């Protein structure tokens, strides 16, 4: 009986070791992020829409579309009018994107994109920014920028690199990008390109 008990213990131990070895040999799944492409003309704005029910202190209009000609390549075009909001330090219309299924933020550290605006479309103010990741109706992660700074001229437009830092490993199923007007009367198109979660 004692020998049988020892034999059973040995069998259980061997099975456990083999199980651990097997699990340890599987490859670690790395989150490669998410990148939006606007190359497909039939896909329009690639799933990006406005979120009018979530605008904050914004009395103007916002429209989202795909524009493949103005900047010489397909980009997200956001026509926005802040002319009635020039007195606000935080006037925030939002863009929205819904994922087909929840995605994990584990391994991701930022949402980034290129932002183009025409300085001739405003006589005052500047832009700030906000990013929110949702799971259902719950806000999971948020980040804000106090100012979007241009780094170069591209024709009539100024280009800025926008980066929102992500500090969460949870899942989201939709996100918002707030294009925040700060005492600006900007009225015209803004172009957004190279949007990625990485």
Buried (B, 14 or more C-beta within 10 A) or exposed (E): EEEEEEEEEEEEEEEEEEEEEEEEEEEEEEBEBBEBEBEEEEEEBBEBBBBEEBBEBBEBBBEBEBBEEBBEEBBBBBBBBBBBBBEBEBBBBBBBBEEEEEBEBEEBBBBBBBBBBBEEBBEEBBBBBBBBBBBEEEEBBBBEBEEBEBEEEEEEBBBBBBBBEBEBEEBBBBBBBBBBBBBBBBBBBBBBBBBEBB
